[in-house]
């Protein structure tokens, strides 16, 4: 259930990002509303897998550089991971299209902020003891 909620949050954040950042677009695999929604969910799934596997590995290996740059390297790494997701989804014939590094940079920044904000709204309520 938690995975599905996170997937929907990332898909919704990606949808908002396409409206805010010029140069970040999504092309669905077929015309219509349902294929568009499924395309956003598939891209969010690809992004989750890439970020979970490759992103974690990069963060572990490059930890000293993260400390040295006070975390600014994370912005560049997130942009490159988003560009990788765009490349993977374009190989599948649909998906995310990004017009260069800077569009990916701003797209990754906006995507992370929006998904954080949506995650705050939909965070499960926990009981305090």
N, CA, C and O atoms as CSV, one atom per row, in Angstrom:
chain,resi,resn,atom,element,x,y,z
A,1,UNK,N,N,0.823,-1.196,0.000
A,1,UNK,CA,C,0.000,0.000,0.000
A,1,UNK,C,C,0.864,1.256,0.000
A,1,UNK,O,O,0.568,2.234,-0.686
A,2,UNK,N,N,1.935,1.208,0.781
A,2,UNK,CA,C,2.850,2.345,0.872
A,2,UNK,C,C,3.535,2.599,-0.474
A,2,UNK,O,O,3.710,3.746,-0.887
A,3,UNK,N,N,3.921,1.512,-1.151
A,3,UNK,CA,C,4.558,1.621,-2.463
A,3,UNK,C,C,3.608,2.253,-3.475
A,3,UNK,O,O,4.013,3.121,-4.249
A,4,UNK,N,N,2.358,1.827,-3.474
A,4,UNK,CA,C,1.368,2.354,-4.403
A,4,UNK,C,C,1.111,3.841,-4.141
A,4,UNK,O,O,0.971,4.623,-5.082
A,5,UNK,N,N,1.049,4.225,-2.879
A,5,UNK,CA,C,0.853,5.631,-2.534
A,5,UNK,C,C,2.036,6.474,-2.994
A,5,UNK,O,O,1.852,7.570,-3.522
A,6,UNK,N,N,3.238,5.969,-2.798
A,6,UNK,CA,C,4.441,6.691,-3.232
A,6,UNK,C,C,4.491,6.807,-4.755
A,6,UNK,O,O,4.917,7.832,-5.287
A,7,UNK,N,N,4.064,5.770,-5.448
A,7,UNK,CA,C,4.014,5.791,-6.902
A,7,UNK,C,C,3.030,6.847,-7.404
A,7,UNK,O,O,3.334,7.586,-8.340
A,8,UNK,N,N,1.870,6.917,-6.791
A,8,UNK,CA,C,0.864,7.911,-7.186
A,8,UNK,C,C,1.345,9.323,-6.866
A,8,UNK,O,O,1.113,10.245,-7.647
A,9,UNK,N,N,2.008,9.500,-5.735
A,9,UNK,CA,C,2.547,10.815,-5.372
A,9,UNK,C,C,3.586,11.256,-6.391
A,9,UNK,O,O,3.568,12.409,-6.823
A,10,UNK,N,N,4.490,10.366,-6.785
A,10,UNK,CA,C,5.515,10.729,-7.776
A,10,UNK,C,C,4.900,11.021,-9.140
A,10,UNK,O,O,5.353,11.923,-9.844
A,11,UNK,N,N,3.869,10.262,-9.517
A,11,UNK,CA,C,3.195,10.517,-10.796
A,11,UNK,C,C,2.497,11.867,-10.777
A,11,UNK,O,O,2.539,12.602,-11.763
A,12,UNK,N,N,1.864,12.192,-9.678
A,12,UNK,CA,C,1.193,13.482,-9.546
A,12,UNK,C,C,2.200,14.633,-9.536
A,12,UNK,O,O,1.958,15.677,-10.141
A,13,UNK,N,N,3.319,14.442,-8.856
A,13,UNK,CA,C,4.374,15.461,-8.837
A,13,UNK,C,C,4.965,15.652,-10.228
A,13,UNK,O,O,5.280,16.777,-10.616
A,14,UNK,N,N,5.117,14.577,-10.974
A,14,UNK,CA,C,5.619,14.685,-12.347
A,14,UNK,C,C,4.638,15.440,-13.226
A,14,UNK,O,O,5.042,16.231,-14.078
A,15,UNK,N,N,3.353,15.197,-13.022
A,15,UNK,CA,C,2.333,15.907,-13.785
A,15,UNK,C,C,2.400,17.404,-13.515
A,15,UNK,O,O,2.337,18.204,-14.449
A,16,UNK,N,N,2.527,17.791,-12.253
A,16,UNK,CA,C,2.668,19.214,-11.914
A,16,UNK,C,C,3.963,19.790,-12.479
A,16,UNK,O,O,3.987,20.939,-12.919
A,17,UNK,N,N,5.025,19.014,-12.472
A,17,UNK,CA,C,6.326,19.489,-12.969
A,17,UNK,C,C,6.258,19.812,-14.453
A,17,UNK,O,O,6.899,20.761,-14.906
A,18,UNK,N,N,5.492,19.041,-15.217
A,18,UNK,CA,C,5.388,19.328,-16.651
A,18,UNK,C,C,4.705,20.664,-16.910
A,18,UNK,O,O,4.941,21.281,-17.948
A,19,UNK,N,N,3.867,21.121,-15.992
A,19,UNK,CA,C,3.236,22.423,-16.143
A,19,UNK,C,C,4.158,23.565,-15.717
A,19,UNK,O,O,4.071,24.665,-16.263
A,20,UNK,N,N,5.028,23.316,-14.760
A,20,UNK,CA,C,5.851,24.377,-14.185
A,20,UNK,C,C,7.147,24.576,-14.952
A,20,UNK,O,O,7.536,25.716,-15.207
A,21,UNK,N,N,7.825,23.500,-15.326
A,21,UNK,CA,C,9.157,23.588,-15.937
A,21,UNK,C,C,9.043,23.480,-17.454
A,21,UNK,O,O,8.546,22.489,-17.989
A,22,UNK,N,N,9.512,24.513,-18.127
A,22,UNK,CA,C,9.539,24.507,-19.588
A,22,UNK,C,C,10.642,23.556,-20.054
A,22,UNK,O,O,11.781,23.662,-19.599
A,23,UNK,N,N,10.319,22.643,-20.944
A,23,UNK,CA,C,11.304,21.695,-21.448
A,23,UNK,C,C,11.129,20.296,-20.896
A,23,UNK,O,O,11.828,19.373,-21.314
A,24,UNK,N,N,10.206,20.125,-19.961
A,24,UNK,CA,C,9.894,18.801,-19.428
A,24,UNK,C,C,8.479,18.460,-19.878
A,24,UNK,O,O,7.510,19.092,-19.457
A,25,UNK,N,N,8.375,17.449,-20.742
A,25,UNK,CA,C,7.071,17.056,-21.270
A,25,UNK,C,C,6.911,15.536,-21.178
A,25,UNK,O,O,7.885,14.794,-21.054
A,26,UNK,N,N,5.677,15.109,-21.242
A,26,UNK,CA,C,5.364,13.681,-21.228
A,26,UNK,C,C,4.504,13.372,-22.436
A,26,UNK,O,O,3.506,14.043,-22.700
A,27,UNK,N,N,4.912,12.336,-23.172
A,27,UNK,CA,C,4.157,11.890,-24.343
A,27,UNK,C,C,3.561,10.521,-24.015
A,27,UNK,O,O,4.297,9.551,-23.832
A,28,UNK,N,N,2.223,10.437,-23.940
A,28,UNK,CA,C,1.611,9.145,-23.621
A,28,UNK,C,C,1.755,8.153,-24.777
A,28,UNK,O,O,1.999,8.545,-25.918
A,29,UNK,N,N,1.603,6.884,-24.471
A,29,UNK,CA,C,1.767,5.844,-25.493
A,29,UNK,C,C,0.581,5.774,-26.444
A,29,UNK,O,O,0.692,5.182,-27.518
A,30,UNK,N,N,-0.553,6.365,-26.073
A,30,UNK,CA,C,-1.736,6.399,-26.937
A,30,UNK,C,C,-2.569,7.617,-26.540
A,30,UNK,O,O,-2.467,8.092,-25.409
A,31,UNK,N,N,-3.385,8.121,-27.450
A,31,UNK,CA,C,-4.239,9.249,-27.082
A,31,UNK,C,C,-5.329,8.822,-26.105
A,31,UNK,O,O,-5.783,7.677,-26.118
A,32,UNK,N,N,-5.729,9.742,-25.279
A,32,UNK,CA,C,-6.794,9.457,-24.329
A,32,UNK,C,C,-6.358,9.717,-22.904
A,32,UNK,O,O,-5.175,9.897,-22.613
A,33,UNK,N,N,-7.347,9.732,-22.025
A,33,UNK,CA,C,-7.075,10.051,-20.631
A,33,UNK,C,C,-6.444,8.883,-19.875
A,33,UNK,O,O,-5.483,9.085,-19.132
A,34,UNK,N,N,-6.963,7.668,-20.049
A,34,UNK,CA,C,-6.417,6.507,-19.346
A,34,UNK,C,C,-4.979,6.203,-19.759
A,34,UNK,O,O,-4.154,5.946,-18.882
A,35,UNK,N,N,-4.631,6.217,-21.065
A,35,UNK,CA,C,-3.222,6.014,-21.422
A,35,UNK,C,C,-2.296,7.095,-20.863
A,35,UNK,O,O,-1.141,6.815,-20.543
A,36,UNK,N,N,-2.791,8.320,-20.743
A,36,UNK,CA,C,-1.974,9.395,-20.170
A,36,UNK,C,C,-1.707,9.123,-18.695
A,36,UNK,O,O,-0.578,9.280,-18.232
A,37,UNK,N,N,-2.722,8.723,-17.963
A,37,UNK,CA,C,-2.547,8.414,-16.537
A,37,UNK,C,C,-1.603,7.233,-16.360
A,37,UNK,O,O,-0.729,7.258,-15.493
A,38,UNK,N,N,-1.777,6.200,-17.178
A,38,UNK,CA,C,-0.890,5.033,-17.093
A,38,UNK,C,C,0.545,5.387,-17.463
A,38,UNK,O,O,1.486,4.825,-16.903
A,39,UNK,N,N,0.720,6.320,-18.409
A,39,UNK,CA,C,2.060,6.753,-18.784
A,39,UNK,C,C,2.747,7.443,-17.613
A,39,UNK,O,O,3.914,7.172,-17.331
A,40,UNK,N,N,2.036,8.330,-16.933
A,40,UNK,CA,C,2.606,8.988,-15.753
A,40,UNK,C,C,2.955,7.977,-14.667
A,40,UNK,O,O,3.991,8.105,-14.015
A,41,UNK,N,N,2.105,6.978,-14.466
A,41,UNK,CA,C,2.396,5.951,-13.467
A,41,UNK,C,C,3.595,5.094,-13.867
A,41,UNK,O,O,4.405,4.726,-13.016
A,42,UNK,N,N,3.714,4.774,-15.161
A,42,UNK,CA,C,4.867,3.999,-15.625
A,42,UNK,C,C,6.168,4.780,-15.486
A,42,UNK,O,O,7.195,4.224,-15.098
A,43,UNK,N,N,6.121,6.068,-15.805
A,43,UNK,CA,C,7.325,6.893,-15.652
A,43,UNK,C,C,7.694,7.011,-14.179
A,43,UNK,O,O,8.875,6.975,-13.832
A,44,UNK,N,N,6.696,7.152,-13.307
A,44,UNK,CA,C,6.971,7.211,-11.867
A,44,UNK,C,C,7.570,5.896,-11.379
A,44,UNK,O,O,8.428,5.895,-10.497
A,45,UNK,N,N,7.121,4.777,-11.947
A,45,UNK,CA,C,7.681,3.476,-11.590
A,45,UNK,C,C,9.136,3.369,-12.043
A,45,UNK,O,O,9.993,2.916,-11.286
A,46,UNK,N,N,9.410,3.783,-13.272
A,46,UNK,CA,C,10.785,3.769,-13.780
A,46,UNK,C,C,11.665,4.671,-12.929
A,46,UNK,O,O,12.788,4.301,-12.585
A,47,UNK,N,N,11.159,5.860,-12.586
A,47,UNK,CA,C,11.927,6.787,-11.764
A,47,UNK,C,C,12.198,6.200,-10.381
A,47,UNK,O,O,13.293,6.365,-9.844
A,48,UNK,N,N,11.220,5.524,-9.807
A,48,UNK,CA,C,11.418,4.904,-8.505
A,48,UNK,C,C,12.470,3.812,-8.534
A,48,UNK,O,O,13.284,3.703,-7.617
A,49,UNK,N,N,12.454,3.003,-9.583
A,49,UNK,CA,C,13.439,1.923,-9.699
A,49,UNK,C,C,14.836,2.494,-9.920
A,49,UNK,O,O,15.792,2.072,-9.269
A,50,UNK,N,N,14.956,3.451,-10.838
A,50,UNK,CA,C,16.266,4.056,-11.118
A,50,UNK,C,C,16.789,4.779,-9.888
A,50,UNK,O,O,17.960,4.640,-9.536
A,51,UNK,N,N,15.933,5.544,-9.237
A,51,UNK,CA,C,16.361,6.292,-8.055
A,51,UNK,C,C,16.672,5.352,-6.893
A,51,UNK,O,O,17.602,5.600,-6.125
A,52,UNK,N,N,15.908,4.290,-6.766
A,52,UNK,CA,C,16.133,3.352,-5.677
A,52,UNK,C,C,17.408,2.542,-5.827
A,52,UNK,O,O,18.107,2.301,-4.843
A,53,UNK,N,N,17.715,2.123,-7.029
A,53,UNK,CA,C,18.896,1.277,-7.247
A,53,UNK,C,C,20.127,2.124,-7.552
A,53,UNK,O,O,21.090,2.131,-6.785
A,54,UNK,N,N,20.091,2.830,-8.664
A,54,UNK,CA,C,21.262,3.593,-9.088
A,54,UNK,C,C,21.494,4.819,-8.211
A,54,UNK,O,O,22.636,5.140,-7.879
A,55,UNK,N,N,20.418,5.500,-7.836
A,55,UNK,CA,C,20.557,6.693,-7.001
A,55,UNK,C,C,21.157,6.377,-5.646
A,55,UNK,O,O,22.006,7.118,-5.151
A,56,UNK,N,N,20.727,5.291,-5.049
A,56,UNK,CA,C,21.283,4.882,-3.755
A,56,UNK,C,C,22.754,4.531,-3.883
A,56,UNK,O,O,23.558,4.908,-3.031
A,57,UNK,N,N,23.110,3.816,-4.935
A,57,UNK,CA,C,24.508,3.455,-5.153
A,57,UNK,C,C,25.378,4.705,-5.325
A,57,UNK,O,O,26.462,4.792,-4.749
A,58,UNK,N,N,24.906,5.664,-6.114
A,58,UNK,CA,C,25.673,6.891,-6.333
A,58,UNK,C,C,25.812,7.671,-5.036
A,58,UNK,O,O,26.883,8.209,-4.756
A,59,UNK,N,N,24.753,7.744,-4.241
A,59,UNK,CA,C,24.821,8.489,-2.976
A,59,UNK,C,C,25.818,7.860,-2.006
A,59,UNK,O,O,26.498,8.573,-1.268
A,60,UNK,N,N,25.907,6.545,-2.004
A,60,UNK,CA,C,26.853,5.868,-1.118
A,60,UNK,C,C,28.284,6.093,-1.587
A,60,UNK,O,O,29.164,6.427,-0.793
A,61,UNK,N,N,28.506,5.908,-2.883
A,61,UNK,CA,C,29.867,6.037,-3.415
A,61,UNK,C,C,30.364,7.482,-3.362
A,61,UNK,O,O,31.532,7.733,-3.063
A,62,UNK,N,N,29.469,8.432,-3.654
A,62,UNK,CA,C,29.877,9.834,-3.733
A,62,UNK,C,C,29.641,10.607,-2.440
A,62,UNK,O,O,29.621,11.838,-2.454
A,63,UNK,N,N,29.462,9.909,-1.331
A,63,UNK,CA,C,29.184,10.591,-0.071
A,63,UNK,C,C,30.219,11.651,0.291
A,63,UNK,O,O,29.834,12.737,0.725
A,64,UNK,N,N,31.516,11.385,0.131
A,64,UNK,CA,C,32.485,12.450,0.445
A,64,UNK,C,C,32.300,13.704,-0.421
A,64,UNK,O,O,32.495,14.822,0.057
A,65,UNK,N,N,31.927,13.521,-1.682
A,65,UNK,CA,C,31.685,14.679,-2.547
A,65,UNK,C,C,30.425,15.428,-2.135
A,65,UNK,O,O,30.355,16.650,-2.265
A,66,UNK,N,N,29.435,14.703,-1.640
A,66,UNK,CA,C,28.230,15.355,-1.127
A,66,UNK,C,C,28.588,16.252,0.054
A,66,UNK,O,O,28.111,17.382,0.153
A,67,UNK,N,N,29.422,15.744,0.937
A,67,UNK,CA,C,29.839,16.524,2.105
A,67,UNK,C,C,30.680,17.714,1.664
A,67,UNK,O,O,30.503,18.824,2.167
A,68,UNK,N,N,31.584,17.488,0.735
A,68,UNK,CA,C,32.469,18.551,0.261
A,68,UNK,C,C,31.703,19.678,-0.427
A,68,UNK,O,O,32.060,20.847,-0.280
A,69,UNK,N,N,30.662,19.338,-1.171
A,69,UNK,CA,C,29.893,20.365,-1.885
A,69,UNK,C,C,28.662,20.822,-1.103
A,69,UNK,O,O,27.813,21.536,-1.636
A,70,UNK,N,N,28.569,20.406,0.168
A,70,UNK,CA,C,27.442,20.770,1.035
A,70,UNK,C,C,26.099,20.336,0.447
A,70,UNK,O,O,25.091,21.015,0.643
A,71,UNK,N,N,26.078,19.231,-0.257
A,71,UNK,CA,C,24.845,18.670,-0.790
A,71,UNK,C,C,24.442,19.183,-2.154
A,71,UNK,O,O,23.453,18.710,-2.715
A,72,UNK,N,N,25.174,20.136,-2.707
A,72,UNK,CA,C,24.800,20.671,-4.020
A,72,UNK,C,C,24.984,19.644,-5.132
A,72,UNK,O,O,24.336,19.733,-6.175
A,73,UNK,N,N,25.853,18.682,-4.916
A,73,UNK,CA,C,26.035,17.622,-5.901
A,73,UNK,C,C,24.757,16.799,-6.062
A,73,UNK,O,O,24.526,16.214,-7.119
A,74,UNK,N,N,23.939,16.753,-5.031
A,74,UNK,CA,C,22.677,16.009,-5.104
A,74,UNK,C,C,21.769,16.568,-6.190
A,74,UNK,O,O,21.044,15.812,-6.837
A,75,UNK,N,N,21.796,17.872,-6.398
A,75,UNK,CA,C,20.982,18.477,-7.450
A,75,UNK,C,C,21.421,17.996,-8.824
A,75,UNK,O,O,20.588,17.706,-9.682
A,76,UNK,N,N,22.720,17.911,-9.030
A,76,UNK,CA,C,23.251,17.452,-10.314
A,76,UNK,C,C,22.953,15.968,-10.508
A,76,UNK,O,O,22.573,15.550,-11.602
A,77,UNK,N,N,23.119,15.179,-9.466
A,77,UNK,CA,C,22.850,13.742,-9.557
A,77,UNK,C,C,21.374,13.496,-9.854
A,77,UNK,O,O,21.046,12.643,-10.677
A,78,UNK,N,N,20.482,14.231,-9.195
A,78,UNK,CA,C,19.052,14.069,-9.452
A,78,UNK,C,C,18.692,14.467,-10.881
A,78,UNK,O,O,17.843,13.831,-11.504
A,79,UNK,N,N,19.325,15.504,-11.399
A,79,UNK,CA,C,19.082,15.905,-12.790
A,79,UNK,C,C,19.542,14.809,-13.743
A,79,UNK,O,O,18.841,14.490,-14.704
A,80,UNK,N,N,20.699,14.238,-13.490
A,80,UNK,CA,C,21.202,13.169,-14.357
A,80,UNK,C,C,20.328,11.908,-14.265
A,80,UNK,O,O,20.127,11.219,-15.264
A,81,UNK,N,N,19.817,11.613,-13.078
A,81,UNK,CA,C,18.911,10.470,-12.934
A,81,UNK,C,C,17.600,10.713,-13.681
A,81,UNK,O,O,17.043,9.791,-14.276
A,82,UNK,N,N,17.109,11.946,-13.650
A,82,UNK,CA,C,15.893,12.268,-14.396
A,82,UNK,C,C,16.135,12.170,-15.903
A,82,UNK,O,O,15.264,11.710,-16.641
A,83,UNK,N,N,17.308,12.597,-16.360
A,83,UNK,CA,C,17.652,12.449,-17.773
A,83,UNK,C,C,17.755,10.970,-18.156
A,83,UNK,O,O,17.382,10.588,-19.265
A,84,UNK,N,N,18.255,10.148,-17.246
A,84,UNK,CA,C,18.331,8.711,-17.496
A,84,UNK,C,C,16.935,8.097,-17.604
A,84,UNK,O,O,16.698,7.237,-18.452
A,85,UNK,N,N,16.021,8.534,-16.756
A,85,UNK,CA,C,14.631,8.060,-16.829
A,85,UNK,C,C,14.006,8.473,-18.159
A,85,UNK,O,O,13.269,7.698,-18.768
A,86,UNK,N,N,14.300,9.695,-18.608
A,86,UNK,CA,C,13.780,10.149,-19.905
A,86,UNK,C,C,14.328,9.276,-21.029
A,86,UNK,O,O,13.596,8.930,-21.956
A,87,UNK,N,N,15.596,8.922,-20.957
A,87,UNK,CA,C,16.203,8.081,-21.990
A,87,UNK,C,C,15.584,6.678,-21.984
A,87,UNK,O,O,15.271,6.132,-23.042
A,88,UNK,N,N,15.411,6.103,-20.804
A,88,UNK,CA,C,14.831,4.758,-20.702
A,88,UNK,C,C,13.400,4.754,-21.220
A,88,UNK,O,O,13.007,3.851,-21.959
A,89,UNK,N,N,12.618,5.763,-20.834
A,89,UNK,CA,C,11.223,5.786,-21.281
A,89,UNK,C,C,11.113,6.053,-22.778
A,89,UNK,O,O,10.176,5.579,-23.420
A,90,UNK,N,N,12.059,6.808,-23.345
A,90,UNK,CA,C,12.016,7.023,-24.790
A,90,UNK,C,C,12.369,5.745,-25.552
A,90,UNK,O,O,11.910,5.549,-26.677
A,91,UNK,N,N,13.171,4.886,-24.956
A,91,UNK,CA,C,13.465,3.592,-25.578
A,91,UNK,C,C,12.217,2.710,-25.643
A,91,UNK,O,O,12.082,1.868,-26.530
A,92,UNK,N,N,11.318,2.917,-24.697
A,92,UNK,CA,C,10.080,2.148,-24.671
A,92,UNK,C,C,9.030,2.710,-25.612
A,92,UNK,O,O,7.982,2.093,-25.804
A,93,UNK,N,N,9.292,3.881,-26.209
A,93,UNK,CA,C,8.376,4.452,-27.193
A,93,UNK,C,C,7.365,5.436,-26.636
A,93,UNK,O,O,6.473,5.877,-27.360
A,94,UNK,N,N,7.482,5.778,-25.403
A,94,UNK,CA,C,6.588,6.759,-24.788
A,94,UNK,C,C,7.375,7.451,-23.693
A,94,UNK,O,O,8.542,7.134,-23.463
A,95,UNK,N,N,6.752,8.374,-23.034
A,95,UNK,CA,C,7.324,8.828,-21.795
A,95,UNK,C,C,7.790,10.240,-21.685
A,95,UNK,O,O,7.253,11.161,-22.302
A,96,UNK,N,N,8.809,10.384,-20.877
A,96,UNK,CA,C,9.333,11.667,-20.450
A,96,UNK,C,C,10.332,12.193,-21.464
A,96,UNK,O,O,11.213,11.467,-21.923
A,97,UNK,N,N,10.184,13.456,-21.804
A,97,UNK,CA,C,11.120,14.112,-22.722
A,97,UNK,C,C,11.639,15.377,-22.058
A,97,UNK,O,O,10.862,16.196,-21.567
A,98,UNK,N,N,12.956,15.527,-22.048
A,98,UNK,CA,C,13.599,16.667,-21.394
A,98,UNK,C,C,14.518,17.333,-22.402
A,98,UNK,O,O,15.311,16.673,-23.073
A,99,UNK,N,N,14.400,18.658,-22.499
A,99,UNK,CA,C,15.191,19.439,-23.454
A,99,UNK,C,C,16.497,19.914,-22.833
A,99,UNK,O,O,16.658,21.109,-22.583
A,100,UNK,N,N,17.419,19.016,-22.582
A,100,UNK,CA,C,18.741,19.399,-22.120
A,100,UNK,C,C,18.928,19.277,-20.617
A,100,UNK,O,O,18.003,18.968,-19.868
A,101,UNK,N,N,20.180,19.537,-20.205
A,101,UNK,CA,C,20.560,19.366,-18.807
A,101,UNK,C,C,19.827,20.336,-17.886
A,101,UNK,O,O,19.343,19.936,-16.827
A,102,UNK,N,N,19.741,21.613,-18.281
A,102,UNK,CA,C,19.144,22.603,-17.380
A,102,UNK,C,C,17.652,22.372,-17.183
A,102,UNK,O,O,17.130,22.605,-16.093
A,103,UNK,N,N,16.973,21.926,-18.203
A,103,UNK,CA,C,15.566,21.564,-18.025
A,103,UNK,C,C,15.464,20.374,-17.066
A,103,UNK,O,O,14.561,20.320,-16.231
A,104,UNK,N,N,16.393,19.425,-17.190
A,104,UNK,CA,C,16.427,18.299,-16.263
A,104,UNK,C,C,16.777,18.722,-14.846
A,104,UNK,O,O,16.240,18.182,-13.878
A,105,UNK,N,N,17.680,19.692,-14.728
A,105,UNK,CA,C,18.080,20.209,-13.416
A,105,UNK,C,C,16.884,20.843,-12.707
A,105,UNK,O,O,16.571,20.503,-11.566
A,106,UNK,N,N,16.218,21.775,-13.404
A,106,UNK,CA,C,15.067,22.445,-12.800
A,106,UNK,C,C,13.903,21.482,-12.626
A,106,UNK,O,O,13.150,21.586,-11.658
A,107,UNK,N,N,13.752,20.550,-13.554
A,107,UNK,CA,C,12.702,19.551,-13.430
A,107,UNK,C,C,12.901,18.665,-12.208
A,107,UNK,O,O,11.946,18.377,-11.487
A,108,UNK,N,N,14.141,18.230,-11.971
A,108,UNK,CA,C,14.425,17.390,-10.807
A,108,UNK,C,C,14.210,18.165,-9.511
A,108,UNK,O,O,13.703,17.616,-8.532
A,109,UNK,N,N,14.592,19.435,-9.503
A,109,UNK,CA,C,14.410,20.255,-8.312
A,109,UNK,C,C,12.922,20.457,-8.010
A,109,UNK,O,O,12.482,20.283,-6.874
A,110,UNK,N,N,12.161,20.822,-9.031
A,110,UNK,CA,C,10.722,21.052,-8.849
A,110,UNK,C,C,10.024,19.736,-8.501
A,110,UNK,O,O,9.139,19.712,-7.646
A,111,UNK,N,N,10.416,18.652,-9.155
A,111,UNK,CA,C,9.810,17.348,-8.885
A,111,UNK,C,C,10.032,16.930,-7.435
A,111,UNK,O,O,9.113,16.421,-6.793
A,112,UNK,N,N,11.220,17.134,-6.919
A,112,UNK,CA,C,11.487,16.730,-5.539
A,112,UNK,C,C,10.720,17.600,-4.542
A,112,UNK,O,O,10.222,17.098,-3.534
A,113,UNK,N,N,10.625,18.893,-4.820
A,113,UNK,CA,C,9.885,19.777,-3.914
A,113,UNK,C,C,8.395,19.435,-3.922
A,113,UNK,O,O,7.769,19.352,-2.866
A,114,UNK,N,N,7.837,19.241,-5.103
A,114,UNK,CA,C,6.404,18.944,-5.201
A,114,UNK,C,C,6.085,17.583,-4.583
A,114,UNK,O,O,5.087,17.449,-3.875
A,115,UNK,N,N,6.913,16.578,-4.840
A,115,UNK,CA,C,6.630,15.261,-4.252
A,115,UNK,C,C,6.767,15.302,-2.735
A,115,UNK,O,O,6.048,14.591,-2.033
A,116,UNK,N,N,7.681,16.123,-2.219
A,116,UNK,CA,C,7.809,16.289,-0.774
A,116,UNK,C,C,6.546,16.934,-0.203
A,116,UNK,O,O,6.023,16.490,0.818
A,117,UNK,N,N,6.057,17.991,-0.873
A,117,UNK,CA,C,4.855,18.675,-0.394
A,117,UNK,C,C,3.626,17.764,-0.448
A,117,UNK,O,O,2.835,17.730,0.494
A,118,UNK,N,N,3.470,17.033,-1.544
A,118,UNK,CA,C,2.334,16.111,-1.651
A,118,UNK,C,C,2.471,14.993,-0.620
A,118,UNK,O,O,1.477,14.544,-0.049
A,119,UNK,N,N,3.701,14.547,-0.386
A,119,UNK,CA,C,3.931,13.524,0.635
A,119,UNK,C,C,3.564,13.999,2.029
A,119,UNK,O,O,3.094,13.214,2.853
A,120,UNK,N,N,3.776,15.284,2.299
A,120,UNK,CA,C,3.355,15.829,3.592
A,120,UNK,C,C,1.845,15.813,3.742
A,120,UNK,O,O,1.324,15.567,4.829
A,121,UNK,N,N,1.147,16.073,2.653
A,121,UNK,CA,C,-0.314,16.098,2.700
A,121,UNK,C,C,-0.876,14.694,2.903
A,121,UNK,O,O,-1.802,14.502,3.691
A,122,UNK,N,N,-0.323,13.720,2.199
A,122,UNK,CA,C,-0.859,12.361,2.248
A,122,UNK,C,C,-0.124,11.444,3.219
A,122,UNK,O,O,-0.294,10.226,3.167
A,123,UNK,N,N,0.680,12.009,4.093
A,123,UNK,CA,C,1.406,11.197,5.068
A,123,UNK,C,C,0.407,10.502,5.983
A,123,UNK,O,O,-0.532,11.123,6.479
A,124,UNK,N,N,0.616,9.217,6.201
A,124,UNK,CA,C,-0.311,8.510,7.095
A,124,UNK,C,C,-0.224,9.073,8.513
A,124,UNK,O,O,0.853,9.401,9.011
A,125,UNK,N,N,-1.365,9.169,9.128
A,125,UNK,CA,C,-1.418,9.679,10.498
A,125,UNK,C,C,-0.962,8.585,11.443
A,125,UNK,O,O,-1.459,7.460,11.396
A,126,UNK,N,N,-0.008,8.926,12.305
A,126,UNK,CA,C,0.475,7.966,13.280
A,126,UNK,C,C,0.037,8.395,14.671
A,126,UNK,O,O,-0.068,9.584,14.974
A,127,UNK,N,N,-0.209,7.426,15.485
A,127,UNK,CA,C,-0.617,7.728,16.855
A,127,UNK,C,C,0.607,8.025,17.696
A,127,UNK,O,O,1.626,7.345,17.581
A,128,UNK,N,N,0.509,9.025,18.530
A,128,UNK,CA,C,1.597,9.316,19.458
A,128,UNK,C,C,1.352,8.554,20.754
A,128,UNK,O,O,0.212,8.397,21.193
A,129,UNK,N,N,2.417,8.092,21.344
A,129,UNK,CA,C,2.268,7.277,22.557
A,129,UNK,C,C,2.735,8.043,23.740
A,129,UNK,O,O,2.693,7.535,24.861
